[in-house]
Amino acid sequence: MAETIIKIDLKQSPYENEQIHNRWHPDIPMASMVKPGDDFIIECHDWTGGQIHNNDSADDVRDVDLTQVHFLSGPVGIEGAEPGDLLVVDILDIGTFEESQWGFNGFFSKQNGGGFLTEHFPEAQKSIWDFNGMFTKSRHIPGVEFAGLIHPGLIGCLPSKEMLSEWNKREKELYDTEPDRIPQLAALPYADTAHMGKLSGTAKQQAAAEGARTVPPREHGGNCDIKDLSRGATIYFPVYVKDGGLSVGDLHFSQGDGEITFCGAIEMAGWIHLRVNLIKGGMDKYAIKNPIFKPSPLTPKYDDYLIFEGISVDEQGKQHYLDVHVAYRQAVLNAIEYLKKFGYTGAQAYSLLGCAPVQGHISGVVDIPNACATLWLPTDIFDIDVKPNANGPGAKVTQGSDLPLSKDK
């Protein structure tokens, strides 16, 4: 049996665990040390650290403190790792806790985080998903059940001091272009809620003031939300500090490409079984500055899809130049409107597209002025036939309750 080198208690605040941190900083001490070739298990809180509960109210999503996230397990040091190396991480297994067989999805209030479609869904809503082995379904979204592909939404190594400084500089410059924007353009360092692992005293205070927030992906990996990093996947991480400093968290039971709801996939607490190795000098050998990934050989087997197209013309009819973000928004909105014809509410459709094994593709970026993005929706996850036919939508889902919604205070 592999050793569990980082353990958590779901009844305990992650702030009480010195093997947890919620900022990126090179001075965070290693929570544990391993050797190349070792395999080990790491336990992880859900990304909010237990702020979201298994109930039928969205008050917790509305009131969530996003300055706390993400709570990461680590950093794990790898003996002999030096800047310029590649850290090879194999995901051997990943799973749920026996005592926590559920996860959540939601939309943040526009006033507190927002999301991909925040103009269309500006208030907090939540769906709860129950796990049954490899399958999941929700009491808040009728007529669907699908296989999960459990994966870490966030995994990466510690940045160097120079890299951290560059992150903070460029993100502050972006933030300053529109400092009053809601939601904000970037999540800047915020010391008040920083948890810096084993750091204490003056060193902790200084690192907390500088520590990069964990919200975006960056050169070191981080919050990439790649749904195919499941059992059997391999990740090659650039090493920027001595010992590497590998951290992981934000586990997902299932996710659609793009994690479009921001509160995002089916979020969960759980464990991950990893193996690590080193390629000395690998960054130069392979010209790598961002991680590269070998996906899992496992994937939910759905062969029949409806593909929704979007182009870079927004909801107001404004033309954008080869804008893939706008194009994917339109593909998502087109899929939502389609599902509403089968009895789903807009919120149910939106949540489902964020949770189910939906594929997102960049289909064209050269045909000026319109980029083309597509959303691939598996039809086999539905209890009813959702394919078009000459008679129009036939059977519709039987509604129970919609996603709980909590009005802004």
C-alpha positions as a printed Julia matrix, in Angstrom:
409×3 Matrix{Float64}:
   0.0    0.0     0.0
   1.24   3.46   -0.86
   1.78   5.79    2.07
  -0.64   8.67    2.58
   1.81  11.55    3.05
  -0.78  14.32    3.43
  -3.94  13.67    5.41
  -6.92  15.92    5.99
  -9.91  15.96    8.33
 -13.12  17.11    6.64
 -14.39  18.3    10.03
 -11.34  20.5    10.52
 -10.64  23.88    8.94
  -7.84  23.67    6.35
  -6.26  26.65    8.14
  -5.45  24.25   10.99
  -3.45  21.93    8.73
   0.19  22.87    8.05
   0.26  20.6     4.99
  -2.26  22.85    3.23
  -1.73  26.24    1.55
  -3.82  28.6    -0.57
  -1.25  30.84   -2.24
   1.74  30.28   -4.53
   5.08  31.42   -3.07
   8.6   29.94   -3.26
   9.16  30.32    0.5
   6.36  27.92    1.5
   8.17  25.01    3.21
   7.79  21.51    1.85
   4.98  19.65    3.59
   6.61  16.3     2.84
   9.64  14.94    0.95
   9.73  12.0    -1.46
  12.3   10.48   -3.83
  12.16   9.99   -7.6
  10.3    6.76   -8.28
   8.17   7.03   -5.14
   4.41   6.7    -5.25
   2.19   8.15   -2.54
  -1.34   9.28   -1.71
  -2.43  12.85   -0.99
  -5.8   13.77    0.51
  -7.49  17.0    -0.6
 -10.22  19.33    0.62
 -12.72  20.59   -1.9
 -11.43  23.84   -3.39
 -13.42  26.05   -0.99
 -12.27  24.2     2.1
 -15.75  23.05    3.08
 -17.63  26.32    2.56
 -20.3   24.65    0.38
 -22.81  22.21    1.93
 -25.05  19.38    0.79
 -28.41  21.14    1.07
 -31.02  22.9    -1.03
 -29.95  26.49   -0.41
 -27.53  28.55   -2.52
 -26.74  30.95    0.34
 -23.34  29.32    0.77
 -22.48  29.88   -2.9
 -23.68  33.47   -2.67
 -21.67  34.16    0.48
 -18.52  32.13   -0.3
 -15.23  33.85    0.53
 -13.29  33.53   -2.72
 -10.2   35.15   -1.22
  -9.63  31.84    0.59
  -9.39  29.58   -2.45
  -7.94  27.26   -3.56
  -6.9   25.05   -0.64
  -4.05  22.89   -1.93
  -2.34  19.88   -0.4
   1.44  20.28   -0.42
   3.97  21.32   -1.41
   5.64  17.95   -1.85
   9.4   18.13   -2.33
  11.22  15.71   -4.64
  14.79  14.97   -3.63
  17.25  16.12   -6.28
  14.81  18.35   -8.17
  16.48  21.56   -9.38
  15.39  24.53  -11.51
  15.45  23.52  -15.17
  14.41  19.93  -14.54
  11.13  18.37  -15.59
   9.04  16.77  -12.88
   7.2   13.74  -14.26
   3.95  13.11  -12.39
   1.9    9.97  -13.08
  -1.68   9.9   -11.82
  -2.07   6.28  -10.71
  -5.5    6.53   -9.13
  -7.94   9.09   -7.77
 -11.17   8.82   -5.83
 -13.79   9.99   -3.39
 -13.94   9.62    0.4
 -16.33   6.92    1.6
 -17.93   9.41    4.0
 -18.36  12.13    1.35
 -20.18  10.69   -1.67
 -21.39  13.96   -3.14
 -20.2   17.07   -4.93
 -21.47  20.48   -5.96
 -21.7   22.84   -8.89
 -22.87  26.43   -8.89
 -22.92  29.92  -10.31
 -21.39  32.71   -8.27
 -23.22  35.98   -7.91
 -21.95  38.6   -10.35
 -21.13  40.68   -7.25
 -18.9   37.87   -5.92
 -16.88  36.18   -8.62
 -19.33  35.97  -11.51
 -18.63  33.47  -14.26
 -18.61  32.72  -17.98
 -22.29  33.65  -18.44
 -22.66  36.0   -15.49
 -24.75  38.5   -17.5
 -27.3   35.75  -18.11
 -27.08  34.15  -14.65
 -26.14  37.0   -12.31
 -27.29  35.48   -9.01
 -26.02  32.54   -6.98
 -27.38  29.07   -7.76
 -26.27  25.56   -6.83
 -26.73  21.94   -7.87
 -25.83  18.95   -5.7
 -24.63  15.71   -7.31
 -24.76  12.32   -5.62
 -22.18   9.64   -6.49
 -23.04   6.01   -7.12
 -19.76   4.29   -7.92
 -18.57   5.75  -11.2
 -21.94   7.42  -11.96
 -23.58  10.62  -10.77
 -26.93  12.36  -10.92
 -28.5   15.43   -9.33
 -31.79  15.98   -7.53
 -31.75  19.47   -9.03
 -31.44  18.43  -12.7
 -33.88  15.74  -13.84
 -33.41  13.1   -16.47
 -29.62  12.79  -16.65
 -27.0   10.4   -15.33
 -23.44   9.98  -16.53
 -20.08   8.44  -15.72
 -17.55  10.66  -14.01
 -13.92  11.17  -14.98
 -12.35  12.21  -11.67
  -9.4   14.57  -12.04
  -7.5   17.34  -10.25
  -8.55  20.75  -11.49
  -5.41  22.26  -10.0
  -1.9   20.81   -9.88
   1.47  22.52  -10.23
   4.87  23.37   -8.79
   6.06  26.38   -6.79
   7.23  29.42   -8.77
  10.64  31.05   -8.4
  10.85  34.51   -6.85
  11.45  35.99  -10.31
   8.42  34.21  -11.76
   6.21  35.25   -8.85
   7.27  38.87   -9.31
   6.44  38.7   -13.02
   3.0   37.21  -12.33
   2.12  39.92   -9.84
   3.42  42.69  -12.1
   1.57  41.69  -15.24
  -1.71  40.88  -13.44
  -1.64  44.18  -11.55
  -1.12  46.04  -14.83
  -4.19  44.3   -16.26
  -6.22  44.96  -13.11
  -5.33  48.66  -13.23
  -6.82  49.07  -16.71
 -10.3   48.74  -15.14
  -9.95  48.61  -11.33
 -13.66  49.05  -10.62
 -14.8   46.25  -12.92
 -17.23  43.65  -11.49
 -16.15  40.88  -11.64
 -12.55  42.05  -11.35
 -10.01  41.46  -14.12
  -7.53  39.61  -11.9
  -7.29  38.24   -8.36
  -4.42  40.13   -6.74
  -2.44  39.12   -3.61
  -4.5   39.38   -0.43
  -2.75  38.63    2.83
  -5.74  38.58    5.2
  -6.95  35.09    4.23
  -3.64  33.6     3.1
  -2.66  30.2     4.48
   1.05  29.6     3.94
   1.51  26.03    5.19
   4.27  25.77    7.78
   5.4   29.4     7.44
   4.96  31.53   10.55
   5.83  34.93   11.99
   7.37  37.68    9.87
   8.23  35.28    7.06
   4.59  34.27    6.79
   3.4   37.89    6.78
   5.78  38.85    3.99
   4.98  35.8     1.88
   1.24  36.27    2.4
   1.49  39.84    1.09
   3.29  38.63   -2.05
   1.72  35.22   -2.61
  -0.02  34.73   -5.94
  -3.64  33.73   -5.85
  -4.43  30.28   -7.19
  -7.29  31.27   -9.5
  -5.63  31.18  -12.96
  -3.38  28.69  -14.72
   0.15  29.98  -15.26
   3.54  28.79  -16.58
   3.92  26.32  -13.7
   0.59  24.59  -14.3
  -1.91  25.54  -11.61
  -5.63  25.81  -12.22
  -5.74  24.34  -15.73
  -9.0   22.37  -15.28
  -8.12  19.73  -17.87
 -10.73  17.03  -17.48
  -8.67  14.27  -19.11
  -5.99  14.27  -16.38
  -7.43  11.2   -14.71
  -6.13   7.7   -13.95
  -3.19   6.9   -16.21
  -2.41  10.5   -17.17
   1.14  11.84  -17.04
   2.15  15.47  -16.54
   5.57  17.01  -17.22
   6.04  20.06  -15.01
   8.82  22.64  -15.36
  10.76  22.91  -12.09
  11.44  26.46  -10.93
  12.65  25.98   -7.32
  14.83  23.51   -5.44
  12.84  20.35   -4.59
  10.11  21.32   -7.07
   7.27  21.85   -4.6
   4.32  19.93   -6.1
   0.83  20.82   -4.85
  -2.59  19.5    -5.83
  -6.26  20.17   -5.09
  -9.58  21.24   -6.58
 -10.67  17.67   -7.32
 -13.55  17.19   -9.78
 -15.83  14.18  -10.13
 -16.74  15.3   -13.65
 -16.42  18.42  -15.8
 -17.34  19.72  -19.22
 -14.56  21.33  -21.24
 -14.05  24.94  -20.22
 -15.46  24.53  -16.69
 -17.93  27.16  -17.83
 -19.8   27.7   -14.57
 -16.6   28.72  -12.65
 -17.97  27.1    -9.48
 -17.15  24.85  -11.84
 -17.22  21.15  -12.37
 -18.68  18.72   -9.85
 -16.44  19.86   -7.01
 -15.47  17.33   -4.34
 -13.08  16.35   -1.59
 -11.04  13.2    -2.17
  -7.64  11.59   -2.61
  -5.1   11.16   -5.4
  -2.38   8.53   -5.84
   0.71   9.89   -7.61
   4.17   8.73   -8.71
   7.01  11.15   -9.42
  10.22  11.04  -11.43
  12.72  13.59  -12.78
  14.15  14.41  -16.19
  17.31  16.32  -15.38
  17.67  19.47  -17.49
  14.41  18.58  -19.2
  13.22  22.15  -19.72
  16.08  22.88  -22.14
  16.08  19.41  -23.67
  12.46  19.79  -24.75
  12.06  23.61  -24.93
   9.34  23.53  -22.28
   8.13  26.59  -20.38
   4.58  25.38  -19.66
   3.59  21.86  -18.6
   2.76  19.24  -21.19
   0.27  16.46  -20.58
  -0.36  12.89  -21.63
  -4.1   12.28  -21.12
  -5.74   9.41  -19.34
  -6.46   6.3   -21.43
  -9.83   6.21  -19.67
 -12.79   8.27  -20.76
 -16.57   7.92  -20.46
 -17.65   6.15  -23.65
 -20.27   8.3   -25.34
 -20.38   7.95  -29.11
 -23.4   10.04  -30.08
 -23.15  13.83  -29.84
 -25.05  16.92  -30.8
 -22.54  19.6   -31.79
 -23.45  23.23  -31.21
 -21.55  25.88  -33.15
 -20.75  29.42  -32.05
 -19.03  32.24  -33.9
 -17.4   35.44  -32.71
 -20.56  37.56  -32.91
 -21.88  38.32  -29.43
 -25.43  38.39  -28.05
 -25.85  42.04  -29.05
 -24.84  41.29  -32.64
 -21.42  42.92  -32.32
 -18.75  41.52  -34.61
 -15.48  40.45  -32.93
 -12.28  39.5   -34.74
 -11.46  35.79  -34.44
 -12.45  35.83  -30.75
 -12.64  32.23  -29.52
 -13.99  33.28  -26.1
 -17.0   34.95  -27.71
 -17.48  32.01  -30.08
 -17.54  29.44  -27.28
 -19.98  31.58  -25.3
 -22.31  31.5   -28.28
 -21.98  27.72  -28.62
 -22.87  27.34  -24.93
 -25.82  29.74  -25.19
 -27.09  27.91  -28.28
 -26.96  24.6   -26.4
 -28.81  26.1   -23.41
 -31.61  27.44  -25.61
 -31.9   24.06  -27.3
 -32.2   22.16  -24.0
 -34.89  24.55  -22.79
 -37.09  23.14  -25.57
 -37.0   19.79  -23.72
 -38.24  21.2   -20.44
 -34.99  22.21  -18.76
 -34.66  25.62  -17.19
 -31.78  27.78  -18.34
 -30.02  27.25  -15.02
 -30.37  23.47  -15.22
 -28.99  23.44  -18.75
 -26.08  25.7   -17.85
 -25.13  23.63  -14.8
 -25.37  20.4   -16.8
 -23.03  21.71  -19.5
 -20.48  22.55  -16.82
 -20.69  19.11  -15.19
 -21.28  16.51  -17.91
 -18.47  15.1   -20.11
 -19.03  17.81  -22.72
 -16.27  18.4   -25.26
 -15.23  21.88  -26.33
 -13.32  22.41  -29.57
 -11.68  25.32  -31.32
 -12.86  24.49  -34.79
 -11.53  27.43  -36.79
  -9.33  30.48  -36.13
  -8.3   31.57  -39.64
 -11.49  32.53  -41.48
 -11.73  36.27  -40.85
 -13.56  37.75  -39.08
 -15.22  34.78  -37.33
 -13.61  32.17  -35.14
 -15.68  29.02  -34.81
 -15.97  27.1   -31.53
 -18.07  24.01  -30.92
 -19.65  22.32  -27.92
 -20.15  18.56  -28.16
 -23.05  17.35  -26.02
 -23.32  13.57  -25.49
 -26.92  12.5   -26.05
 -26.65   9.18  -24.2
 -26.61  10.9   -20.81
 -30.31  11.8   -21.16
 -33.31   9.66  -20.25
 -35.21  11.13  -23.19
 -34.37  11.51  -26.89
 -32.99  15.02  -27.39
 -32.1   14.69  -31.08
 -33.98  16.83  -33.63
 -36.74  15.29  -35.74
 -39.46  16.48  -38.09
 -42.13  16.46  -35.35
 -40.26  18.75  -33.0
 -39.32  18.04  -29.36
 -41.34  15.11  -28.08
 -40.94  13.9   -24.52
 -39.87  16.5   -22.0
 -38.22  16.04  -18.64
 -40.41  15.88  -15.58
 -39.49  18.74  -13.31
 -39.06  18.38   -9.59
 -37.15  21.37   -8.29
 -34.99  23.87  -10.13
 -31.51  24.85   -8.94
 -31.75  26.67   -5.6
 -31.25  30.41   -6.09
 -30.17  32.96   -3.47
 -30.82  36.61   -4.14
 -28.03  39.09   -3.53
 -28.19  40.72   -0.13
